[in-house]
Structures are given as C-alpha cells and as structure tokens.
Amino acid sequence: MNLLTLTNPKLAKGQAEGWATAALHLAPAESAGVGNVCPWASDGCRAACLNTAGRGGIVRRGETSNAIQDARKARTRLFMQDRPQFLRRLRRELRDFAERAHAAHLRPAVRLNATSDLPWETIDPGLFQEFRTFVQFYDYTKSPQRMHRYLGGDLVRGYSLTFSRSESNGEHVPGILDAGGNVAVVFRNGLPPFWRRRRVVNGDKTDLRFLDPRGVVVGLRAKGRAKRDASGFVVGGA
C-alpha cells in the first residue's frame, strides 16, 4: 500500500501546465473508525464527499467496500496508530515522487488533504522545511482559523491554502476574499462568471490551486452525490 496517489484524472490535468501532482487520500471524517480527519466538515460536505467519486465509489454487488476504500482506511489507521512510521514512509514517497517528476521535466506538487482536512503545519512542520525548495504543497481547508493564519503569513512556507465554503462557514467568505484569499464554491448549474461580485475561475480545469490569482472564487461543478444536495453546501449561481 502506497501512501501517495499518483494517478487521478484531475491531478493528471496539471501535466499540461508542467506539473506532476500527487495526493494523499485518507478515509474521510470518522469512516476509518480511528478518529476524525475532517474536524471542520459540515453535514453537506460529508454527504457530498468526493471519497466515493470515480473508482472509489464502485462496489461489487454483495460487497460493502472496495480496494480503494480499504487502502484509504488502512492509511488512516497507520496515521492514527503509528505516526512515526507513517511520516517516515511519507517522506520516502515524497522523495521518490519528486525525483521522478524532475526526471520527467515536471515540477512536483503535493496535496496532503485530498479526502481529509488535517493541520499539517502543526502535525509535521519540518516536512515543509525539508521539501520546501523542490515540492509545492497545497490544500483546501474548511477551517477559517487556518485560512486566516495562512493569509497572515503565520503558516509554514511552501504551503498554499484555498478556503472551502460550506453551508456552515459561509459567514467567513467575505472576510477571506477581502484579505486576498481564495474561496472554493461548489455550483449546481454550471459556473457563473461572478459570484458575490467576485470573479469565478474554473477550478475543474486543473487542481493547481496555488497558481490561481488572489481574491477569486474557485468554481467547482457539483459532482456525484453533490448534485442532489439540499443542505446549502452547493449553491445555485450568481
């Protein structure tokens, strides 16, 4: 079982921009049974989680899980139950990934919270220092506190954050946008050119959020179970 996922349709889109992207997929929220890796998740976020998108949601008749979900749960158990071993393996895989990316003349980018929302800047700040010169780290977060720390320059260097709006943290969106932060919003009926008077950029084009201009809305189209959302997690348009 590898910790990092290197093959993913959206991650692969970044290669056209000169980037190789890897992601760490854990079992979201409490689904691994060993603790909560999404402490700021709303009910709408949990219901619409992309954990079951694509092959992750394909389960054979008569079964309750698949190899992808089992691997995510195993990674989460390792993270929770043997943190030193997990971090050693993560460093080893990061070095291997970066070397392969550079050999292919691509710049390496890593998303540590593909299906989680953990404060990696406090879990292992040394990780960012160790890889700062040759890996770009980035993530989405639903934590306004983390986002404001990032905007204030109080997060570790080399780690880019985009705030993820939900039905329970929307009151923080104006302040984050005014401070120059970017906010990801899930839309039901296509992407509008503006939302709340802010320019909307297409967040489905690539996953390279650290290349977005500052102070914009990152528009994401509702996918999978999110299309049926009634909580307010998905918004209608401008």
C-alpha positions in Angstrom: 0.0 0.0 0.0 1.4 3.3 -1.1 0.5 6.5 0.8 0.5 8.8 -2.2 -1.8 8.5 -5.2 -0.1 9.5 -8.5 -2.9 8.6 -10.9 -6.1 10.6 -10.8 -7.9 12.3 -13.8 -8.0 15.7 -12.2 -4.4 15.5 -10.9 -3.2 14.5 -14.4 -4.6 17.7 -15.9 -1.8 19.6 -14.3 0.8 18.0 -16.6 -0.2 20.3 -19.4 0.9 23.1 -17.2 4.2 21.5 -16.4 3.3 20.0 -13.0 3.3 16.4 -11.7 0.8 16.1 -8.8 0.5 13.6 -6.1 -2.2 13.3 -3.4 -2.7 11.7 0.0 -6.2 10.1 0.3 -7.3 9.1 3.7 -10.7 7.8 4.8 -12.7 11.0 5.4 -14.2 12.1 8.7 -14.6 9.1 11.1 -15.1 6.5 8.4 -11.9 4.6 9.3 -13.1 4.2 12.9 -9.9 5.6 14.5 -10.7 9.3 14.8 -11.8 12.3 12.8 -9.6 13.5 9.9 -12.1 16.2 8.8 -12.8 18.2 12.0 -14.4 21.1 10.2 -16.6 19.1 7.9 -20.3 20.2 7.6 -23.2 17.8 7.1 -23.4 18.9 3.5 -19.7 18.3 3.0 -19.9 14.8 4.4 -22.9 13.9 2.3 -21.3 15.2 -0.9 -17.7 14.0 -0.2 -15.7 13.0 -3.3 -14.4 10.0 -1.4 -16.9 7.9 -3.4 -16.3 9.6 -6.7 -14.9 7.6 -9.7 -13.5 4.2 -8.9 -13.7 4.9 -5.2 -17.4 4.5 -5.4 -17.6 1.3 -7.4 -18.5 -1.6 -5.1 -19.4 -5.1 -6.4 -22.8 -6.5 -5.7 -22.9 -8.2 -2.3 -19.8 -6.3 -1.0 -19.6 -3.2 1.2 -16.2 -1.8 0.2 -13.5 -1.9 -2.5 -9.7 -1.9 -2.7 -9.6 1.9 -2.9 -11.6 2.4 0.3 -9.8 -0.3 2.1 -6.5 1.3 1.3 -7.7 4.7 2.5 -8.8 3.2 5.8 -5.5 1.4 6.2 -3.6 4.6 5.6 -5.8 6.4 8.2 -5.2 3.7 10.7 -1.5 3.9 10.2 -1.6 7.7 10.5 -3.5 7.5 13.8 -1.8 4.5 15.3 1.8 4.7 14.2 2.5 8.3 13.3 6.3 8.0 13.2 6.2 5.1 10.7 3.6 7.0 8.6 5.7 10.1 8.4 8.9 8.1 7.5 7.0 6.4 4.7 5.5 9.7 3.6 9.0 11.3 3.3 10.3 8.4 1.4 7.5 8.5 -1.1 7.8 12.3 -1.4 11.4 12.0 -2.3 10.7 9.3 -4.9 7.9 11.3 -6.4 9.9 14.4 -6.6 12.8 12.6 -8.3 10.5 11.1 -10.9 8.8 14.4 -11.6 12.1 16.2 -12.1 13.4 13.4 -14.3 10.3 13.9 -16.5 11.0 17.7 -16.5 7.9 18.4 -14.4 7.6 20.3 -11.2 6.2 18.3 -8.3 3.1 19.4 -6.3 1.5 17.5 -3.4 -1.9 17.8 -1.9 -1.8 16.2 1.6 -5.6 16.6 2.3 -7.2 15.1 -0.8 -10.0 13.5 1.3 -9.2 15.0 4.7 -8.7 18.4 6.4 -5.8 18.0 8.8 -3.5 20.8 10.0 -0.3 19.5 8.5 1.5 22.7 9.5 1.3 21.6 13.1 1.4 17.8 12.6 4.8 18.0 10.9 6.1 21.5 10.2 9.6 20.0 9.4 8.1 18.3 6.4 7.6 21.6 4.6 11.1 22.9 5.5 12.7 19.6 4.3 10.9 19.7 0.9 10.4 23.5 0.5 12.9 24.0 -2.3 11.6 21.3 -4.6 7.9 20.5 -3.8 4.9 22.8 -3.8 2.4 21.8 -1.2 -1.3 22.9 -1.4 -4.7 22.1 0.1 -8.2 23.1 0.6 -9.5 23.7 4.1 -12.8 24.5 5.8 -11.1 26.0 8.8 -11.4 29.8 8.8 -8.7 29.9 11.5 -6.2 28.0 9.4 -7.1 30.2 6.4 -6.5 33.4 8.3 -3.2 32.2 9.6 -2.2 31.4 6.1 -3.2 34.8 4.8 -1.4 36.5 7.7 1.8 34.7 6.9 1.7 32.6 10.0 1.7 29.2 8.3 4.7 27.3 7.2 6.4 28.4 3.9 5.7 26.4 0.8 2.1 25.5 1.7 -0.8 27.1 -0.2 -4.4 27.0 1.1 -7.7 27.6 -0.5 -10.7 28.1 1.7 -13.6 25.7 1.0 -17.0 27.2 1.5 -19.8 25.0 3.1 -23.3 25.7 4.4 -21.8 26.2 7.9 -18.8 28.5 7.3 -20.2 30.9 4.7 -20.1 33.9 7.0 -16.3 33.8 6.8 -16.2 34.1 3.0 -16.3 37.9 2.6 -13.5 38.5 5.1 -11.3 35.8 3.5 -11.9 37.3 0.0 -11.2 40.8 1.2 -7.9 39.6 2.8 -6.8 38.3 -0.6 -7.7 34.7 0.0 -9.4 32.3 -2.5 -12.6 30.5 -1.8 -13.8 27.3 -3.4 -17.5 27.2 -4.0 -19.5 24.2 -5.5 -22.1 25.3 -8.0 -25.1 23.3 -9.2 -25.8 24.7 -12.7 -22.5 25.5 -14.3 -20.1 28.2 -13.3 -21.2 31.8 -13.3 -18.6 34.5 -14.3 -19.0 36.2 -11.0 -20.3 35.2 -7.5 -20.9 37.9 -4.9 -19.2 40.3 -7.2 -16.1 38.3 -7.3 -14.6 36.7 -10.4 -15.1 33.0 -10.7 -12.2 30.9 -12.0 -12.7 27.3 -13.3 -11.4 25.0 -10.5 -12.2 21.9 -12.6 -9.7 22.8 -15.3 -6.8 21.7 -13.1 -6.2 21.1 -9.4 -3.3 23.6 -9.3 -4.8 26.0 -6.8 -1.5 27.7 -6.0 -1.5 29.1 -9.5 -4.8 30.9 -9.1 -4.9 34.7 -8.9 -5.6 36.1 -5.4 -9.0 37.1 -4.2 -11.1 34.9 -6.5 -13.8 32.4 -6.2 -12.7 28.9 -7.3 -15.8 27.4 -9.0 -16.3 23.7 -8.8 -19.2 21.9 -10.6 -21.3 19.7 -8.4 -20.4 16.0 -9.0 -21.8 12.7 -7.8 -24.0 12.9 -4.7 -23.4 16.7 -4.5 -25.9 17.1 -7.4 -28.7 16.1 -5.0 -27.5 18.4 -2.2 -30.3 20.3 -0.3 -28.2 21.5 2.7 -26.8 24.7 1.1 -23.4 23.2 0.5 -24.0 23.5 -3.2 -25.1 26.9 -4.4 -27.2 27.8 -7.5 -25.3 30.6 -9.2 -24.6 34.3 -9.1 
